[in-house]
Amino acid sequence: MAKKRVLLLGSTGSIGESTDQVVQSLAGELDLVGLAAHSSWERLLEQIRIHSPEAVALVNPEAAGKLRESLASGKDDSLRSPKIYEGEEGLVELVRETEADVLVAAISGAAGLPANIAALETGKDLALANKESLVMSGSILTRLARDKDLRILPVDSEHSAIFQSLQGSSLEEVERIILTASGGPFRQTSAEELKDVTRQDALNHPTWEMGEKITIDSATLMNKALEIIEARWLFDLPPEQIEVVVHPQSIIHSLVEYRDGSTICQLGPPDMRVPIQYALTYPRRLPLPVERVSLAELGQLTFESPDTVRFPALRLAYEVLEQGGTAATVFNASNEIAVSSFLKEEIPFLGILKVVETCLKQHNAVDNPDLESIFAADEWARLETEKILRLECKESA
Ligand code: MG
């Protein structure tokens, strides 16, 4: 059987590195034919040596220049030089011009959307880790996939768990799906204490090691809020059938409850290689050397309801779904700006959701948006959030 041709965007990030490992351990099955990173050209060069891809892209043109120089300097005689693309447009060109079966979308944030659309337009399945693109334009991506008869395979661990628990059943048989949430580092922090938590506290996630943006999103529960919207699109379910339960051990990755009262779930170690590999080898299950779950050793798994007062993100997710149209685009974009402001220590932790909620209130959602209105709403939300942030800073000064 021919190897599956894989394109990987975001190859030097957390999901990208895990994908790299999965591909190396399944070298007889998978071939990494294209790689893209933002600016970590030295790490990309190492990945080129391992996988000899046909093409690579670096979003940062300066980094692309350095990679070109290094490859031309001749130290890597044995290496077939890949075609090198650069810039935001380069990312999309790489996707359009490289023949592949599947794109692993592991760029975080709205920046990943144009490449994901290009992948579907050129006949590639999407293995989607970039939940933001589905949140901001779920109707467009899912319609495109349906029209082209392509798959959007979840890489997000919760959605992979639901996808796995749905095998052999049909959606009409589903009563509800239940996303599990670790609760993040502040699960037991009081509302009063939350006022003073620092960037460092928020970056210290109890069970998952991930990139900075998603780690902050896990601390605010915004990550779960985005995942509710992601699930709505991936599984085409109304918001009333999507629920969240806090499960601090992150062993059960999500559950599907059926109309006959049975609940099916997927358990596994908190290791992203599991959902990544399942997305790449679906519907087959192949060997993977990850830690095994020992229930006896764990002793107990615990569950609790999420607190939507301390963590308003979940409440907002349902409001956003209720509003529809471009509301989710604004929700996502405003959060991206607010998180980067928090990471720069300009606003307090509780300021993140406060800013996002203010921005949402100012937005007039556009129904059935086309791509242009989505990008317009995204840009509006970024500028509006910056405006709100400047006002906040003035007030607290
Ligand atoms: Mg997740």
Residues whose N, C-alpha, C, O or C-beta is under 5 A from the ligand:
A	BS01	MG	D156 S157 E158
